[in-house]
Amino acid sequence: QVSLVESGGELVQAGGSLTLSCVASGRTANLYAMGWFRQPPGKERDFVAAVTSGGAGPYYADSVKGRITLSRDNAKNTVYLHIDSLKPEAPALYYCAADMSFGTVVAGGSTVWGQGTQVTVSS
């Protein structure tokens, strides 16, 4: 069984940058596609970016292209989400997701989810 632990969420100023990390544990972790989702309070969880088990892609939501970079280090079973030009908005939880199917990750149907890490952007 694979499990995920996110970190890196914090309070940052608008216009700044932030890098979130997601560490996957489990013998087969490197076989899983992984991705990130964002969920503001009271709203649905939205897809942000995803990468295949081999690191191909990444694939980004149109709303974040140009501001977000997803990378994967299979030696560390870790994916990183770097966010530039952060906008002042309500705090949001960023969730890491993993599944054997890349398409399932993108669609939000992953079998494995982390607990989330909160990002707050101040104006």
C-alpha positions in Angstrom: 0.0 0.0 0.0 1.2 3.5 -0.9 0.8 6.4 1.4 1.5 10.1 0.8 2.7 12.9 3.0 2.6 16.6 1.8 4.6 19.4 3.3 5.7 23.0 2.5 2.4 24.8 2.9 2.7 28.1 4.7 1.7 31.8 4.8 3.3 33.7 2.0 2.9 37.2 0.5 1.2 37.8 -2.7 3.6 37.7 -5.6 5.9 35.3 -3.9 6.8 31.7 -4.6 6.4 28.4 -2.8 7.4 24.8 -3.3 5.3 22.0 -1.9 6.6 18.4 -1.5 4.8 15.1 -1.5 6.7 12.0 -0.4 5.3 8.6 -1.4 6.1 5.6 0.7 5.5 1.9 -0.1 7.4 -0.7 -2.2 5.5 0.2 -5.4 5.5 3.9 -5.0 7.6 4.5 -8.0 5.0 2.8 -10.2 2.3 5.3 -9.4 1.4 8.4 -11.4 1.1 11.4 -9.0 -0.6 14.8 -9.0 -1.7 17.8 -7.1 -5.1 19.2 -6.4 -6.2 22.5 -4.8 -9.3 22.9 -2.6 -10.4 26.3 -1.2 -12.8 26.2 1.8 -16.3 25.2 0.9 -15.4 24.4 -2.7 -14.6 21.4 -4.8 -11.1 19.9 -5.2 -9.6 21.1 -8.5 -6.9 19.5 -10.5 -3.6 21.4 -10.7 -0.9 19.2 -12.3 0.1 15.5 -12.7 3.1 13.5 -13.8 3.4 9.8 -14.9 5.3 7.2 -12.9 8.3 7.7 -15.2 8.2 11.5 -14.9 6.7 12.1 -18.4 4.7 15.2 -18.9 3.9 17.0 -16.7 0.3 17.9 -17.5 -1.1 21.1 -16.1 -4.5 22.6 -15.7 -5.0 25.6 -18.0 -5.6 27.9 -15.1 -2.1 27.4 -13.7 0.1 27.1 -16.8 3.0 29.4 -16.7 2.9 29.8 -12.9 3.3 26.2 -11.7 6.1 23.7 -12.2 5.7 20.0 -11.3 8.8 17.8 -11.0 9.4 14.3 -9.8 12.4 12.6 -8.2 11.9 8.9 -8.3 15.1 8.3 -6.3 13.4 10.0 -3.4 9.8 9.0 -4.3 8.9 12.7 -4.2 7.1 15.1 -6.4 7.5 18.9 -6.0 5.0 21.6 -6.9 6.6 25.0 -7.4 4.2 27.9 -7.5 5.2 31.4 -8.7 3.3 34.7 -8.6 1.0 33.6 -5.8 -2.3 35.5 -5.8 -4.0 36.9 -2.6 -6.9 34.6 -2.0 -8.6 32.5 0.7 -6.5 29.7 2.2 -6.5 26.5 0.3 -5.5 23.0 1.0 -3.2 21.4 -1.6 -3.6 17.6 -1.8 -1.2 15.1 -3.3 -2.8 12.1 -5.2 -1.5 8.9 -6.6 -2.8 6.1 -8.8 -1.5 3.4 -11.1 -3.4 5.2 -13.9 -2.3 8.7 -15.0 -5.7 9.4 -16.4 -7.3 8.5 -13.1 -5.1 10.9 -11.3 -6.0 13.8 -13.7 -9.7 12.9 -13.4 -9.6 13.1 -9.6 -10.3 9.5 -9.0 -7.0 8.5 -7.4 -7.0 5.6 -4.9 -4.4 7.3 -2.7 -4.6 10.8 -1.2 -2.4 12.7 1.3 -3.8 14.7 4.2 -3.2 18.1 2.5 -1.0 21.0 3.2 -2.4 24.5 3.6 -1.3 27.5 1.6 -2.3 31.0 2.6 -1.5 34.0 0.5 -1.6 37.5 2.2 -2.1 40.7 0.2 
